[in-house]
Amino acid sequence: MRKRMGSIAMMAAAACIALYSVPSEKGENGQELRLPVSEDQGSEVPATVVEIIDGDTIKVWVNGKIESVRYLLIDTPESKSSKTCVQLYAKEAFLRNSELVKSGKVTLEFEKGNIRDSYGRLLAYVYVDGESIQETLLREGYARVAYIIHPPYKYLETYRKEENLAKRQKINIWSSLNFVTNWGFNGCL
C-alpha cells in the first residue's frame, strides 16, 4: 500500500511540475503572460474575439481573461483616439478588420521581447484560420508598416513587401498623396 501511495504522489508531483513549467514572458507592466513556446511553431495561442476596437486593435478572451491586443508592426488610420480626429480610411480599416477576425478561428503569435506595449496591450501577430490579418490589411492598403521598436521581427520583411505592393497599386491609404507619413496619417474626414 505504501509503494502504491508513493507512486501516486510521485505521479501527482510530476503532473504539477509539467503543468506549471510552461515558459512565461513578462510584459512591460510586469504582468506575467503564459505562452506555450515551441521552437518549431513559435508562441501561438488560441483566442476568442470579444470586441473590435479599430483597424489594428481587438479585445480577446485569452489565458482566462479579456485582453486588448495591438497588432504588431502595423498602423491603421485612427477613428477613436482622443488625440486626433477621425482619419480617412479609419472606418474602412475597422470594417475590414472586423470582417477578417469574425471569419474564423483566431490565433495570436508573440514575438519574444515584444509582449506588451506601453499601454499594457498585448502585442501580437494575429491570424484567422492560419491567414495573417496584418499581411491582408497591408496588402489591401488599409495599414502601413510601423512601430519597429525592438527588432529583429520575424515578419518585418514580409510586411514591407505587402505594403510596397499596395503602394505601387495606390490603393486605399496609398491613393491620397501625402496622407501616409513616417509618423502616421495626415488629414481628417
C-alpha positions in Angstrom: 0.0 0.0 0.0 2.9 2.4 0.8 4.5 1.8 -2.5 1.3 2.5 -4.3 0.7 5.7 -2.4 4.3 6.7 -3.1 3.8 6.1 -6.8 0.6 8.1 -6.8 2.3 11.0 -5.0 5.3 10.9 -7.5 2.9 11.0 -10.5 0.9 13.9 -9.0 4.1 15.8 -8.3 5.3 15.2 -11.9 2.0 16.4 -13.3 2.1 19.6 -11.2 5.7 20.3 -12.4 4.7 19.7 -16.0 1.6 21.9 -15.7 3.4 24.8 -14.1 6.6 24.7 -16.1 5.2 26.4 -19.2 7.6 29.2 -20.1 6.3 32.7 -19.5 7.1 36.2 -20.5 6.7 39.4 -18.6 5.1 42.4 -20.3 6.3 46.0 -19.8 3.9 46.4 -16.9 5.3 43.4 -15.1 2.3 41.1 -15.6 3.1 37.6 -16.4 1.8 36.1 -19.6 1.9 32.3 -20.0 2.9 31.2 -23.5 3.3 27.7 -24.8 6.6 28.0 -26.6 7.9 25.6 -29.2 11.0 26.1 -31.4 9.1 24.8 -34.4 5.9 26.8 -34.2 6.8 29.9 -32.1 4.5 31.0 -29.4 0.9 30.7 -30.7 -2.2 30.9 -28.5 -5.8 30.5 -29.5 -8.1 33.4 -28.7 -11.7 34.4 -28.9 -12.6 37.8 -30.2 -14.7 39.8 -27.8 -14.7 43.3 -29.5 -13.1 45.0 -32.5 -11.7 48.3 -31.3 -10.3 49.7 -34.6 -8.3 48.7 -37.7 -5.3 47.4 -35.7 -6.7 46.6 -32.2 -9.1 44.0 -30.8 -10.1 42.6 -27.4 -9.9 38.9 -27.0 -10.5 36.2 -24.4 -7.1 34.6 -23.9 -5.4 32.8 -21.0 -8.6 33.1 -18.9 -9.2 36.8 -19.2 -10.1 39.6 -21.6 -7.0 41.4 -23.1 -6.6 44.2 -25.6 -4.4 43.1 -28.5 -2.5 45.6 -30.6 -1.3 44.2 -34.0 2.5 44.0 -34.2 4.2 46.2 -36.8 1.2 47.8 -38.4 -0.7 51.1 -38.0 -4.1 51.9 -39.4 -5.8 55.4 -39.5 -7.3 56.4 -36.2 -11.0 56.5 -35.5 -11.2 56.5 -31.7 -8.1 58.4 -30.5 -8.7 61.4 -28.2 -5.5 62.9 -29.6 -6.7 63.1 -33.2 -9.7 63.5 -35.5 -11.3 60.6 -37.3 -8.9 60.0 -40.2 -9.5 59.0 -43.8 -9.9 55.2 -44.2 -10.3 54.6 -40.5 -13.8 53.3 -40.9 -12.8 51.2 -43.8 -9.9 49.7 -41.9 -12.1 49.0 -38.9 -14.8 47.3 -41.1 -12.2 45.2 -43.0 -10.5 44.1 -39.7 -13.9 43.3 -38.2 -14.8 41.2 -41.3 -11.5 39.3 -41.2 -11.4 38.5 -37.4 -15.0 37.3 -37.4 -14.4 34.9 -40.3 -12.8 32.0 -38.4 -10.6 30.7 -35.6 -8.3 33.4 -34.2 -4.7 32.7 -33.1 -2.1 35.0 -31.6 1.6 34.7 -32.2 4.0 36.6 -30.0 7.4 38.0 -30.8 9.9 37.3 -28.0 10.7 40.5 -26.2 7.7 42.4 -27.6 4.8 41.1 -25.5 3.1 44.3 -24.3 3.2 48.0 -25.3 3.4 51.0 -23.0 -0.5 50.9 -22.6 -0.4 47.3 -21.3 -1.9 45.9 -24.5 -0.7 42.5 -25.8 1.4 42.9 -29.0 0.8 40.0 -31.4 0.7 38.7 -34.9 -3.0 37.9 -35.5 -4.2 35.0 -37.6 -7.6 33.7 -38.7 -7.6 30.1 -39.8 -3.8 30.5 -40.3 -4.0 33.6 -42.5 -2.2 36.7 -41.3 -4.5 39.7 -40.6 -1.5 42.1 -40.8 -0.5 40.9 -44.2 -4.1 41.2 -45.5 -4.5 44.8 -44.2 -1.1 45.8 -45.6 -1.8 44.2 -49.0 -5.2 45.8 -49.3 -3.9 49.2 -48.4 -5.6 49.7 -45.0 -2.3 49.7 -43.0 1.3 50.9 -43.0 4.3 49.2 -41.5 5.1 51.0 -38.2 6.3 50.7 -34.6 9.6 48.9 -35.2 10.6 49.3 -31.6 12.6 46.2 -30.6 14.0 44.4 -33.7 14.5 41.9 -35.1 11.0 40.9 -36.1 10.4 37.7 -38.0 7.8 39.0 -40.4 9.1 42.6 -41.0 10.4 42.0 -44.5 7.2 40.1 -45.5 5.1 43.0 -44.2 7.2 45.6 -46.1 6.7 43.6 -49.3 2.9 43.6 -48.8 3.0 47.3 -48.0 5.0 48.0 -51.2 2.5 46.1 -53.3 -0.3 48.3 -52.0 1.8 51.5 -52.5 2.6 50.6 -56.2 -1.1 49.9 -56.8 -2.0 53.2 -55.0 -4.9 51.6 -53.1 -6.8 53.0 -50.1 -4.4 54.8 -47.8 -1.8 55.0 -50.6 -4.3 56.6 -53.0 -4.2 60.1 -51.4 -0.9 62.0 -51.9 0.9 62.7 -48.6 -1.7 61.1 -46.5 0.7 58.5 -45.1 3.8 59.8 -43.3 6.6 58.3 -41.2 4.7 59.3 -38.1 1.2 58.3 -39.1 -1.5 59.8 -41.3 -2.4 63.4 -42.3 -6.0 64.5 -42.8 -9.4 64.0 -41.3 -12.9 63.3 -42.6 
